[in-house]
Amino acid sequence: AYQLLVASYKPDTSDTGAIQTLKLSLGLTSDNSSNTLKIVHENHDCGSQPTWLDISLGNNLVACLDEAASSLHDGLIIFKIKLDGSLEKVSSTSVFGGPVSMITYNNKSAVALAHYSPPSISTFTVNPNKSYTPLQNFTFSLPLDPTIVSSTKSLIHQAVLDPTGQYVVFPDLGADLIRVYCIDPGNGMLTEHTPLQSKRGYGPRHATFWSSGDASSIYMFVIHELSNKILSYEVGYPELGGLTFYETDEVSTYGDREVPIGSKAAELLLSPDNNYLVVSNRNGSMFDAPNPDPNNSTTLPSDSLATFRLSVAGKLTFVQLAPTGGSFPRHFSMNNDGSLIAVANQNTFNVNVYSRNVETGIIDDLVASSSNLGPGSL
């Protein structure tokens, strides 16, 4: 059996969101008919907008960020994952508003948070009891000139640690930048370096680093929400510090298909074997999904996951566009060997688990699904 943690916003009728623990049980039938995906626990200790779950702290700990954090409500909550999948609150910390992503760095002695709005970056040291002490804050503003940037303000969307552990980068969707910071290993302090300027109007949302088996070069893949593009960059490490970026590829998040009007690219994830990149597309339904109600034959519109094979030169080769079985997929994850992929559909309140061929990267049959999740959007 597998366990999944799913965060959801509060509904209009409540003040709290939820973190639900789902249990995936695989039956013995070959047609997946005996598989189940059911809620086994529910926790309401991460405020009204639990938006990001992070397990990089290890030791069966999960960090939850409440996007509605304020001076009155702590926004960084740490839970212990118990053997039965339930969550026990360990600590909570007050943070700037709008936290949407977190990463641990400096040998897990510090954490960095990306704040969407108001746009900022914050860092904390990690104490032995898993409480947090504020370290640094960086705030951003932009001139109200839409000809210069794709938004009227910065929108920091993710914190990403580079493979050397020396840098943290932050995609800024509003400013069309990838902000670059060097880590001081002595105290965990961050020093700003020259950012990567994305193409105007592209809106970089998330990023991930990758190197091939020979590790001769390091690449960074960036998914862009506004242009529905993935860009590949070869990353350089100059002797005087900072990072350099050389563009090596640009592809559509829809592969060889036409991009639907209004679509918004969301997330990207490397497969466990390091051979494939998978991305999610929102608001661009291209499939019909079975109705979760077995008594209702009406199909539902479905968004998509796109798979790309990676090459030594950081090139992306389109493999497949697969349905997510719902609307607005943001986050998704794979099991340890990459044979299963679970995707949460924000607006249809469902999680679907699909089988995945680890050799070809093809996402295949629906293994199990769970609907009517929430209380609010996932």
Residue, then its C-alpha position, 0 to 999 in steps of 0.5 A: a500500500y502507498q500513502l499520499l498527502v493532499a492539501s486543499y484550500k478552505p471552502d466558503t463555509s469554513d475557516t480552515g483547509a485540510i491535509q488529507t492522507l490517502k491510502l492506495s491499495l492495489g488489488l489482485t485483479s489485472d484490470n485494476s477494478s479492485n484497487t482503491l484510493k481512500i481518505v484515511h486521515e484528515n488534518h486541519d492545522c495548516g490554516s485556510q490555504p495549505t498550498w505546499l507540502d515538502i518532505s525534504l527535512g526527512n525523518n518522517l517530517v512534512a512542512c506545510l505552507d499556508e498561503a494565507a499566512s499573516s501576522l495573526h496566523d503562522g504560515l510554516i507548520i511542521f508535522k510528524i507523519k505517524l505510522d498510520g499516515s496521520l499527522e502530528k503538529v510539531s511546530s509552527t512559525s510566523v512568516f511573510g504572507g503568500p508563501v508558496s514554496m519551500i526548500t531546505y539547504n545547507n545540509k538541512s540547517a536552513v530553509a528558504l521560502a518563496h512568497y508569491s504575494p507580497p513578493s519576497i524571499s525569506t530564510f530561516t535556520v532550523n533548530p534541533n527541535k524543528s522550530y525556526t529562527p528568522l534569518q533573512n528577508f528580501t522584498f521586491s517591487l517593479p515599476l508599473d510598466p507592462t512593456i518591461v515585464s509581464s506583470t505589474k509586480s514580482l511574483i516569486h513562485q518557487a525555491v530551488l536548490d542547485p545540484t552543488g548545494q551552493y546556490v538557491v534560485f527563485p523563478d519570478l513569474g512577474a518579473d520574467l527572472i530567475r533570481v540567483y543567490c549564493i549560500d554561505p555555508g558558514n551561516g546559511m546567509l544568501t547573497e544575491h547574484t546576477p539573475l537569468q533574464s527570461k524572455r519577455g512575457y514568458g512568466p517563469r513558474h517552476a524550475t528543476f536542475w538535471s545532469s546526465g549519467d556522466a554528469s559532465s554538464i548541469y542543465m536547468f529546465v524552466i516551465h513558463e506559465l504565461s507562454n506554455k514553454i519549457l526552456s533548457y539552459e546549460v548552467g555554468y559556474p564561474e570562478l568569481g561566483g554566480l551562475t551563467f545560463y546558455e539556452t539549449d532548447e525551447v519546446s511547447t508544454y503541449g509537444d506537437r499539439e496546438v496550445p489551447i487558448g487560456s492554458k497555463a502551464a504549472e509543474l515539472l518533475l524529473s522521473p526517478d531514473n533521470n531520463y524523463l521530464v513530466v509537466s502539467n497543463r491547466n485550463g486546456s482540456m484536450f481529453d474526455a475523462p470517465n465520470p467518477d460516478p459509476n452510474n453516470s456515463t457522461t464524460l468530463p473534460s480533462d487537462s493533461l500531463a506531457t512527457f519529454r525524453l531527456s538527452v545528454a545535450g539538455k534537449l527535450t524530445f516529446v513523448q506523450l500527452a496524457p489525460t489527468g482525469g480532471s481540471f487544473p492539475r497543479h502538483f503530481s508525484m511518482n512512486n520511488d521507481g516511477s511506475l505510478i504517477a499521482v496527479a491532483n486536479q484542483n478544480t474537480f477535487n479529485v486525485n488520479v493514479y496512473s500506471r507508467n512505463v519506466e522504460t518508455g515514459i508512457i503514462d498508461d492505465l488509470v490505477a485508482s481514483s478518489s473524488n470529492l476531496g477537499p474541503g476546497s480546491l486541491 
